[in-house]
Amino acid sequence: MTWLITGGAGYIGAHVVRAMLDAGERAVVYDDLSTGIAERVPDGVPLEVGSTLDGERLAKVVREHGIDGVVHLAAKKQVGESVQVPLRYYRENVEGLRTVLSAVTDAGVPSFVFSSSAAVYGMPDVHLVTEEAPCAPMSPYGETKLVGEWLVRATGRATGLSTASLRYFNVVGAASPELADTGVFNLVPMVFEKLTEGAPPRIFGGDHPTPDGTCVRDYIHVVDLAEAHVAAARRLRRAPGAGLTLNIGRGEGISVREMIGRINAVTGHDIAPAVTARRPGDPARVVACADRIATELGWKARHGVEEMITSAWAGWIHGHPEAARG
């Protein structure tokens, strides 16, 4: 099959493209390169530059490349920014998705994998979050992902499109240094930035109702995440009309303080973190129940936290050579 990967020049998208190729699938990348990097796209994989809001261009790309399925990753994803510019997030994430779905259904493409997020859950008050947990997102970003799931599900029911919405937990790591996350918006790169400066990493809130007072999260290696997309894509091919909603996590919670300790150990630093005020809306604990994806797709995460940190650090050094000298 030939899969169109929207956002395929981005951090996660580039890993999905490689996972697809490794699995013997064909891929075409569609990306506006606003945050994506063209050099991430492997040789031999077509790169079509365009916006998900451009329905005519999307329809042309789907038609000319004979697309059999779509993995839709293109979206705005900064929680804080979404609070400041919600209209931009609804336009890019919801209207962009609607435009892609329109092109897909008009062309009769049978399979659609949607990149969702654990942000749809908001502040769940449970030990492990199942897919049946109530969804109460705390930001416009999370809202757009939940609305996106509704739109994907409704389209599948109305047209017979096979769909899977994948709720990512905290993505870390890289398959190779040049594919590393270049943003500094998530915990691991934020800690790397502080360590490179010789400054204490920040912990937002030390008084949460958790064993050490810091937030607890579920971290997933980006390579495992990419392989989950391949498993979902292949399941949809075998199950016309399927409508899946799946968590992608490891089911293991790690506190922010513990994660910073592990990062210090892996990178050879010994800089104690500084505790600052809580961030509004930060849930104390969000850890996936990953039972459903194991049952539905036969998928299970293979990489541990040290592997995530080590590969992410190699990518950080690749982009910040001064970190290695420090």
KOLKOL-914911 format. One record per residue: residue in three letters; x, y, z of N, C-alpha, C in turn. Coordinates in pm, whole numbers, padded with zeros to 5 digits, always signed. Layout:
! residues N
AlaXYZXYZXYZ/...
! end
This chain:
! residues 326
Met+00083-00120+00000+00000+00000+00000+00086+00125+00000/Thr+00030+00233-00048+00097+00362-00045+00026+00450+00058/Trp+00101+00494+00159+00046+00573+00269+00090+00718+00257/Leu-00006+00808+00264+00024+00952+00271+00045+00986+00417/Ile+00162+01041+00450+00193+01079+00587+00192+01231+00593/Thr+00083+01289+00645+00081+01434+00661+00167+01469+00781/Gly+00248+01574+00769+00342+01607+00876+00460+01511+00879/Gly+00487+01446+00768+00591+01343+00763+00733+01394+00768/Ala+00752+01527+00764+00887+01583+00780+00910+01630+00923/Gly+00813+01608+01010+00827+01645+01150+00897+01538+01231/Tyr+00911+01563+01360+00982+01472+01450+00917+01333+01451/Ile+00789+01326+01487+00722+01197+01490+00697+01146+01349/Gly+00655+01234+01260+00625+01193+01124+00740+01126+01053/Ala+00862+01179+01072+00978+01120+01007+01003+00978+01057/His+00976+00954+01184+00991+00818+01237+00883+00725+01182/Val+00761+00776+01166+00654+00695+01108+00688+00657+00964/Val+00741+00752+00888+00780+00723+00750+00880+00609+00746/Arg+00982+00615+00829+01084+00510+00829+01028+00377+00874/Ala+00939+00379+00972+00877+00254+01016+00794+00192+00904/Met+00726+00276+00829+00648+00226+00716+00739+00162+00612/Leu+00848+00230+00579+00941+00176+00481+01002+00046+00529/Asp+01040+00041+00656+01099-00081+00712+01001-00198+00707/Ala+00872-00166+00712+00769-00270+00707+00730-00308+00565/Gly+00797-00248+00466+00769-00281+00327+00656-00203+00264/Glu+00609-00099+00332+00504-00013+00277+00568+00102+00198/Arg+00489+00163+00112+00534+00282+00040+00478+00406+00110/Ala+00554+00517+00102+00512+00639+00172+00528+00760+00082/Val+00437+00855+00101+00445+00988+00040+00428+01087+00155/Val+00513+01189+00161+00506+01287+00268+00438+01414+00218/Tyr+00344+01464+00300+00278+01592+00273+00303+01680+00394/Asp+00370+01793+00374+00411+01876+00488+00425+02019+00440/Asp+00383+02115+00524+00400+02256+00486+00536+02311+00526/Leu+00617+02228+00596+00754+02263+00638+00757+02384+00732/Ser+00645+02413+00798+00646+02521+00896+00730+02483+01018/Thr+00727+02357+01054+00815+02305+01159+00890+02181+01112/Gly+00843+02119+01007+00910+02002+00952+01039+02039+00882/Ile+01124+01938+00862+01255+01958+00799+01264+01866+00678/Ala+01282+01924+00560+01281+01845+00436+01386+01735+00437/Glu+01501+01762+00501+01610+01665+00502+01576+01538+00580/Arg+01471+01542+00660+01429+01422+00732+01363+01320+00641/Val+01315+01364+00526+01244+01274+00435+01346+01188+00361/Pro+01335+01055+00369+01435+00968+00306+01439+00983+00155/Asp+01555+00956+00099+01568+00955-00047+01470+00855-00106/Gly+01408+00896-00215+01314+00809-00283+01170+00823-00236/Val+01149+00895-00125+01014+00920-00076+00968+01056-00126/Pro+00860+01062-00204+00814+01192-00254+00776+01286-00139/Leu+00818+01411-00152+00779+01515-00057+00693+01616-00130/Glu+00568+01627-00090+00475+01724-00145+00456+01835-00041/Val+00496+01957-00078+00487+02069+00015+00352+02137-00002/Gly+00276+02143+00106+00145+02205+00098+00077+02209+00233/Ser-00028+02287+00242-00105+02304+00365-00219+02204+00369/Thr-00252+02157+00489-00369+02070+00503-00499+02147+00480/Leu-00490+02279+00473-00609+02359+00444-00636+02373+00295/Asp-00545+02322+00212-00555+02333+00066-00617+02206+00010/Gly-00749+02204+00002-00819+02084-00042-00786+02043-00184/Glu-00771+02140-00274-00740+02106-00413-00604+02038-00426/Arg-00506+02091-00354-00373+02030-00361-00375+01890-00301/Leu-00443+01874-00188-00453+01743-00126-00517+01642-00221/Ala-00627+01683-00286-00696+01593-00377-00603+01552-00492/Lys-00524+01646-00540-00431+01616-00649-00324+01518-00604/Val-00269+01539-00485-00165+01450-00433-00220+01309-00413/Val-00338+01299-00354-00400+01168-00332-00421+01096-00465/Arg-00468+01169-00564-00496+01109-00695-00368+01069-00767/Glu-00270+01160-00772-00150+01134-00851-00063+01024-00793/His-00065+01007-00662+00021+00906-00601-00053+00775-00571/Gly-00181+00769-00606-00256+00647-00583-00258+00607-00436/Ile-00293+00701-00351-00287+00679-00206-00392+00577-00163/Asp-00348+00480-00081-00436+00376-00028-00475+00398+00117/Gly-00399+00481+00189-00427+00508+00329-00355+00634+00372/Val-00404+00695+00480-00348+00820+00530-00315+00806+00677/Val-00197+00856+00716-00163+00876+00856-00154+01027+00876/His-00248+01081+00952-00259+01227+00964-00194+01273+01094/Leu-00072+01329+01081+00001+01382+01196+00011+01533+01195/Ala-00008+01597+01081+00012+01741+01070-00083+01815+01164/Ala-00026+01896+01253-00106+01972+01350-00017+02066+01427/Lys-00077+02165+01488-00009+02247+01587-00019+02175+01721/Lys+00089+02180+01803+00088+02091+01919+00142+02152+02049/Gln+00160+02282+02055+00209+02342+02179+00091+02385+02268/Val+00082+02320+02382-00031+02344+02471-00040+02491+02511/Gly+00072+02549+02557+00071+02688+02600+00033+02783+02488/Glu+00089+02762+02371+00057+02847+02257-00091+02838+02223/Ser-00149+02718+02236-00290+02702+02202-00381+02788+02290/Val-00338+02814+02412-00415+02900+02502-00411+03044+02451/Gln-00298+03084+02395-00282+03221+02346-00351+03244+02212/Val-00349+03143+02125-00404+03160+01989-00498+03043+01956/Pro-00609+03031+02027-00697+02916+02005-00755+02910+01864/Leu-00780+03026+01804-00838+03025+01669-00742+02959+01570/Arg-00613+02985+01586-00515+02922+01498-00517+02770+01516/Tyr-00528+02726+01640-00527+02581+01666-00652+02513+01613/Tyr-00767+02577+01628-00888+02518+01572-00884+02517+01420/Arg-00829+02623+01361-00819+02625+01215-00726+02515+01163/Glu-00604+02509+01218-00506+02413+01168-00542+02269+01204/Asn-00587+02248+01327-00607+02111+01374-00744+02053+01340/Val-00847+02137+01340-00981+02085+01312-01018+02108+01166/Glu-01007+02230+01118-01040+02254+00977-00940+02182+00886/Gly-00812+02177+00926-00715+02102+00847-00752+01955+00838/Leu-00792+01897+00951-00836+01757+00951-00959+01738+00864/Arg-01056+01829+00876-01177+01816+00794-01144+01818+00645/Thr-01049+01906+00607-01010+01915+00468-00943+01787+00420/Val-00856+01731+00504-00791+01605+00469-00894+01493+00455/Leu-00986+01483+00551-01088+01378+00545-01175+01393+00420/Ser-01204+01516+00382-01283+01538+00261-01212+01485+00138/Ala-01081+01515+00127-01004+01465+00013-00997+01314+00014/Val-00982+01257+00132-00970+01111+00147-01100+01041+00107/Thr-01212+01089+00160-01339+01021+00131-01383+01044-00014/Asp-01356+01162-00068-01391+01188-00208-01316+01093-00301/Ala-01193+01057-00264-01112+00969-00348-01135+00821-00318/Gly-01214+00791-00215-01240+00653-00182-01125+00582-00113/Val-01036+00658-00050-00926+00598+00027-00987+00522+00145/Pro-00946+00397+00170-01017+00315+00268-00971+00325+00413/Ser-00849+00377+00440-00793+00368+00576-00739+00503+00622/Phe-00760+00533+00752-00718+00663+00806-00673+00647+00950/Val-00548+00683+00978-00492+00680+01113-00474+00824+01159/Phe-00531+00855+01276-00531+00993+01327-00441+01004+01448/Ser-00355+01104+01447-00267+01135+01560-00343+01215+01663/Ser-00380+01148+01774-00448+01217+01884-00349+01233+02000/Ser-00398+01249+02120-00310+01281+02231-00377+01245+02364/Ala-00295+01212+02463-00345+01192+02599-00401+01323+02656/Ala-00374+01435+02589-00430+01564+02634-00581+01564+02631/Val-00643+01470+02560-00790+01465+02558-00846+01430+02695/Tyr-00765+01365+02781-00816+01321+02912-00820+01434+03015/Gly-00737+01535+02997-00733+01642+03095-00665+01599+03223/Met-00737+01597+03334-00680+01562+03465-00749+01438+03520/Pro-00720+01322+03466-00789+01200+03510-00750+01163+03654/Asp-00847+01125+03733-00824+01089+03872-00826+00937+03885/Val-00736+00871+03812-00728+00725+03814-00581+00685+03810/His-00552+00563+03854-00414+00515+03855-00364+00490+03713/Leu-00444+00420+03633-00413+00397+03492-00531+00444+03408/Val-00500+00518+03301-00604+00578+03219-00642+00482+03107/Thr-00764+00432+03109-00813+00350+02999-00880+00439+02895/Glu-00905+00381+02779-00969+00457+02672-01113+00495+02706/Glu-01171+00430+02808-01307+00464+02850-01311+00579+02951/Ala-01196+00626+02996-01193+00736+03093-01261+00860+03035/Pro-01330+00938+03117-01393+01061+03066-01288+01155+03006/Cys-01327+01220+02899-01238+01317+02834-01279+01458+02873/Ala-01185+01531+02932-01210+01668+02975-01083+01749+02953/Pro-01049+01777+02826-00922+01846+02797-00912+01981+02865/Met-00786+02019+02899-00760+02140+02976-00707+02255+02890/Ser-00693+02233+02760-00635+02336+02673-00703+02330+02537/Pro-00698+02438+02460-00749+02433+02324-00683+02324+02240/Tyr-00553+02300+02263-00487+02191+02191-00559+02058+02218/Gly-00580+02025+02346-00649+01902+02379-00790+01898+02324/Glu-00858+02012+02326-00993+02019+02270-00992+01985+02122/Thr-00895+02041+02048-00891+02014+01904-00866+01866+01875/Lys-00789+01800+01961-00765+01657+01941-00891+01576+01969/Leu-00966+01614+02071-01090+01543+02101-01194+01566+01991/Val-01208+01690+01948-01299+01719+01836-01255+01641+01713/Gly-01123+01632+01692-01071+01556+01579-01113+01410+01586/Glu-01105+01352+01705-01150+01212+01720-01297+01198+01683/Trp-01378+01292+01730-01521+01287+01698-01542+01293+01547/Leu-01470+01382+01482-01484+01401+01338-01441+01276+01262/Val-01329+01218+01304-01280+01095+01240-01381+00982+01258/Arg-01432+00967+01381-01526+00859+01410-01655+00876+01329/Ala-01707+00999+01326-01831+01024+01253-01814+00999+01104/Thr-01699+01038+01051-01673+01017+00908-01665+00868+00877/Gly-01600+00794+00966-01592+00650+00946-01730+00585+00945/Arg-01814+00624+01039-01948+00566+01046-02031+00602+00923/Ala-02015+00723+00873-02097+00768+00761-02051+00712+00627/Thr-01919+00686+00614-01865+00651+00482-01806+00510+00474/Gly-01787+00444+00588-01721+00315+00586-01570+00323+00593/Leu-01516+00444+00607-01372+00462+00622-01324+00390+00748/Ser-01219+00307+00735-01159+00241+00851-01070+00342+00923/Thr-01088+00356+01055-01016+00461+01126-00953+00409+01255/Ala-00846+00476+01294-00782+00452+01423-00735+00586+01477/Ser-00776+00620+01598-00728+00739+01667-00630+00694+01775/Leu-00507+00741+01767-00401+00697+01857-00369+00808+01956/Arg-00392+00779+02083-00370+00877+02189-00228+00861+02245/Tyr-00138+00950+02201+00001+00945+02245+00015+00993+02389/Phe+00104+00928+02463+00144+00982+02592+00274+01061+02569/Asn+00374+01059+02652+00488+01151+02642+00599+01089+02556/Val+00620+01147+02440+00709+01088+02340+00852+01140+02360/Val+00949+01046+02359+01089+01078+02385+01175+00994+02291/Gly+01298+01042+02265+01396+00960+02196+01406+00988+02047/Ala+01491+00910+01981+01512+00924+01837+01572+00794+01785/Ala+01537+00761+01660+01596+00643+01596+01741+00669+01559/Ser+01772+00795+01528+01908+00837+01496+01918+00986+01528/Pro+02039+01037+01553+02052+01176+01600+01987+01280+01509/Glu+01995+01260+01378+01941+01362+01288+01788+01367+01289/Leu+01724+01268+01351+01578+01267+01358+01525+01317+01492/Ala+01613+01364+01577+01573+01404+01712+01477+01523+01711/Asp+01403+01534+01819+01311+01646+01838+01391+01776+01852/Thr+01362+01873+01767+01436+02000+01771+01365+02105+01857/Gly+01245+02075+01905+01173+02170+01989+01216+02159+02135/Val+01193+02264+02211+01226+02264+02353+01096+02295+02429/Phe+01000+02204+02416+00869+02225+02477+00830+02113+02572/Asn+00903+02001+02567+00872+01886+02652+00983+01868+02755/Leu+00955+01787+02856+01045+01777+02971+01189+01745+02932/Val+01211+01641+02854+01348+01595+02829+01432+01701+02759/Pro+01390+01759+02646+01472+01865+02587+01484+01989+02675/Met+01381+02018+02755+01392+02132+02848+01501+02108+02952/Val+01512+01984+02999+01619+01951+03094+01754+01956+03024/Phe+01762+01903+02904+01887+01909+02828+01935+02054+02813/Glu+01842+02143+02781+01878+02283+02762+01939+02341+02888/Lys+01878+02313+03003+01930+02366+03129+02066+02304+03162/Leu+02081+02175+03143+02209+02110+03173+02320+02165+03084/Thr+02288+02191+02958+02387+02247+02865+02432+02385+02912/Glu+02340+02459+02972+02373+02593+03025+02441+02586+03161/Gly+02446+02466+03219+02498+02453+03355+02402+02502+03461/Ala+02273+02508+03425+02170+02561+03516+02084+02447+03569/Pro+02018+02469+03682+01932+02364+03738+01808+02341+03651/Pro+01775+02217+03619+01647+02190+03552+01532+02232+03643/Arg+01421+02270+03582+01307+02317+03661+01203+02208+03681/Ile+01149+02203+03801+01035+02119+03832+00918+02212+03865/Phe+00809+02194+03792+00693+02280+03815+00603+02214+03920/Gly+00624+02254+04044+00541+02205+04153+00600+02084+04222/Gly+00625+02097+04352+00677+01985+04430+00579+01939+04536/Asp+00453+01981+04522+00354+01948+04624+00232+01877+04565/His+00253+01805+04455+00144+01727+04398+00118+01603+04483/Pro-00001+01547+04478-00033+01426+04556+00026+01300+04492/Thr+00159+01295+04488+00234+01182+04432+00343+01145+04533/Pro+00406+01028+04518+00504+00985+04618+00615+01086+04647/Asp+00666+01158+04545+00773+01255+04573+00728+01400+04550/Gly+00597+01420+04530+00543+01554+04516+00551+01611+04376/Thr+00614+01539+04281+00624+01589+04143+00534+01507+04052/Cys+00500+01566+03938+00407+01501+03845+00461+01366+03797/Val+00370+01274+03773+00404+01141+03723+00350+01128+03581/Arg+00437+01082+03490+00400+01070+03350+00443+00935+03293/Asp+00386+00901+03179+00415+00778+03105+00495+00818+02981/Tyr+00617+00767+02969+00705+00803+02858+00714+00688+02759/Ile+00710+00723+02629+00713+00623+02522+00820+00660+02420/His+00902+00563+02380+01005+00588+02281+00940+00613+02145/Val+00989+00711+02072+00929+00747+01944+00936+00632+01844/Val+01036+00544+01857+01044+00428+01767+00928+00332+01795/Asp+00898+00310+01922+00781+00227+01956+00653+00291+01905/Leu+00642+00422+01922+00525+00495+01874+00507+00477+01724/Ala+00616+00490+01649+00609+00475+01503+00565+00335+01465/Glu+00617+00235+01536+00579+00097+01506+00432+00073+01538/Ala+00378+00143+01637+00235+00132+01666+00152+00183+01548/His+00201+00286+01480+00129+00337+01363+00125+00231+01252/Val+00235+00163+01233+00238+00058+01131+00139-00053+01168/Ala+00139-00092+01296+00047-00197+01339-00098-00154+01319/Ala-00129-00026+01350-00265+00024+01330-00302+00027+01182/Ala-00208+00072+01099-00234+00080+00956-00264-00058+00899/Arg-00187-00156+00939-00208-00292+00888-00337-00352+00940/Arg-00374-00319+01062-00500-00369+01115-00617-00312+01035/Leu-00611-00183+01001-00720-00123+00925-00733-00187+00788/Arg-00621-00223+00730-00625-00288+00598-00699-00422+00606/Arg-00688-00489+00722-00751-00621+00737-00894-00612+00790/Ala-00934-00490+00832-01064-00476+00898-01142-00358+00841/Pro-01201-00375+00724-01279-00265+00665-01389-00217+00760/Gly-01399-00085+00773-01502-00027+00858-01467-00022+01006/Ala-01344-00060+01042-01304-00057+01183-01300+00086+01235/Gly-01324+00100+01365-01313+00230+01430-01246+00213+01565/Leu-01115+00233+01571-01038+00207+01691-00996+00336+01760/Thr-00992+00333+01893-00934+00440+01973-00840+00373+02072/Leu-00710+00409+02065-00609+00334+02139-00508+00425+02207/Asn-00478+00396+02332-00367+00460+02401-00235+00404+02349/Ile-00134+00491+02342+00002+00445+02313+00092+00491+02427/Gly+00120+00399+02516+00206+00426+02630+00266+00296+02680/Arg+00342+00305+02787+00407+00187+02844+00337+00136+02969/Gly+00247+00216+03025+00179+00174+03146+00267+00183+03269/Glu+00372+00263+03260+00466+00280+03372+00481+00428+03402/Gly+00452+00466+03525+00464+00605+03563+00601+00639+03621/Ile+00656+00751+03580+00785+00799+03630+00767+00945+03669/Ser+00811+00980+03789+00795+01118+03834+00896+01209+03763/Val+00862+01336+03760+00953+01434+03699+01087+01435+03772/Arg+01085+01428+03903+01210+01427+03978+01294+01303+03943/Glu+01229+01189+03934+01302+01067+03899+01357+01076+03757/Met+01277+01131+03666+01322+01143+03527+01444+01234+03518/Ile+01444+01343+03590+01560+01433+03588+01682+01362+03645/Gly+01664+01282+03750+01775+01205+03803+01832+01110+03701/Arg+01746+01044+03626+01794+00952+03523+01864+01026+03410/Ile+01811+01144+03375+01877+01224+03271+02016+01267+03317/Asn+02029+01311+03441+02160+01346+03496+02257+01228+03484/Ala+02210+01108+03520+02296+00991+03519+02341+00956+03377/Val+02248+00958+03282+02280+00920+03144+02375+01021+03080/Thr+02354+01150+03109+02432+01254+03042+02561+01289+03116/Gly+02583+01230+03233+02705+01257+03308+02703+01388+03384/His+02585+01438+03414+02572+01561+03492+02530+01528+03634/Asp+02541+01626+03720+02496+01612+03858+02447+01747+03908/Ile+02340+01794+03844+02284+01925+03877+02145+01905+03935/Ala+02128+01940+04059+02000+01921+04127+01895+02014+04066/Pro+01772+01967+04054+01666+02052+03998+01620+02158+04096/Ala+01560+02262+04041+01500+02368+04122+01348+02358+04110/Val+01281+02359+04223+01136+02350+04224+01076+02489+04216/Thr+00986+02507+04119+00916+02634+04103+00765+02609+04118/Ala+00687+02713+04098+00542+02701+04118+00481+02605+04016/Arg+00371+02546+04056+00297+02462+03964+00254+02540+03840/Arg+00239+02469+03728+00177+02527+03609+00027+02501+03614/Pro-00055+02599+03582-00200+02577+03584-00238+02462+03492/Gly-00323+02373+03542-00375+02266+03458-00289+02143+03450/Asp-00173+02140+03518-00088+02021+03515-00149+01912+03603/Pro-00192+01799+03545-00244+01690+03627-00131+01623+03705/Ala-00162+01572+03823-00059+01510+03906-00006+01382+03845/Arg-00095+01302+03787-00054+01172+03733-00134+01141+03607/Val-00064+01107+03499-00130+01059+03377-00046+00944+03322/Val-00095+00824+03342-00024+00703+03299-00123+00615+03223/Ala-00079+00564+03110-00167+00488+03021-00193+00348+03072/Cys-00313+00300+03049-00339+00157+03045-00322+00116+02899/Ala-00227+00029+02872-00197-00009+02734-00248-00149+02699/Asp-00348-00196+02772-00400-00330+02747-00472-00342+02613/Arg-00550-00238+02579-00632-00250+02457-00546-00260+02333/Ile-00441-00181+02324-00359-00185+02203-00285-00318+02193/Ala-00251-00377+02306-00188-00509+02304-00285-00613+02251/Thr-00410-00604+02292-00512-00699+02246-00549-00676+02101/Glu-00571-00550+02064-00620-00519+01930-00511-00532+01823/Leu-00390-00491+01855-00284-00485+01753-00168-00578+01780/Gly-00163-00639+01897-00047-00721+01931+00079-00638+01950/Trp+00060-00510+01984+00174-00419+02000+00207-00399+02146/Lys+00336-00391+02175+00383-00357+02309+00513-00281+02296/Ala+00530-00179+02380+00654-00100+02376+00774-00189+02409/Arg+00884-00165+02337+01004-00247+02354+01119-00172+02421/His+01116-00041+02421+01229+00040+02466+01204+00098+02605/Gly+01310+00098+02687+01301+00151+02821+01341+00298+02830/Val+01330+00352+02950+01354+00494+02970+01499+00531+02940/Glu+01595+00449+02981+01736+00481+02955+01763+00490+02806/Glu+01701+00399+02728+01717+00405+02582+01659+00534+02526/Met+01545+00575+02579+01485+00701+02534+01579+00818+02560/Ile+01631+00825+02683+01716+00937+02721+01846+00935+02642/Thr+01907+00819+02629+02035+00808+02558+02021+00853+02414/Ser+01916+00806+02346+01898+00843+02206+01861+00990+02191/Ala+01782+01042+02285+01746+01184+02280+01869+01272+02304/Trp+01955+01229+02397+02077+01305+02426+02171+01307+02306/Ala+02183+01194+02236+02265+01190+02115+02211+01288+02011/Gly+02078+01297+02001+02019+01393+01909+02041+01536+01953/Trp+02036+01559+02085+02061+01694+02136+02204+01738+02106/Ile+02299+01649+02128+02439+01681+02099+02459+01705+01949/His+02387+01629+01867+02396+01648+01721+02358+01791+01683/Gly+02256+01845+01749+02212+01980+01719+02277+02087+01804/His+02342+02046+01913+02407+02140+02007+02544+02087+02044/Pro+02641+02097+01956+02775+02038+01982+02838+02089+02111/Glu+02800+02206+02155+02858+02261+02278+02819+02177+02400/Ala+02710+02101+02389+02667+02017+02501+02769+01908+02528/Ala+02830+01853+02422+02930+01747+02439+03055+01801+02505/Arg+03091+01924+02473+03212+01985+02533+03190+02017+02679/Gly+03061+02044+02716+03033+02077+02855+03044+01958+02946/
! end
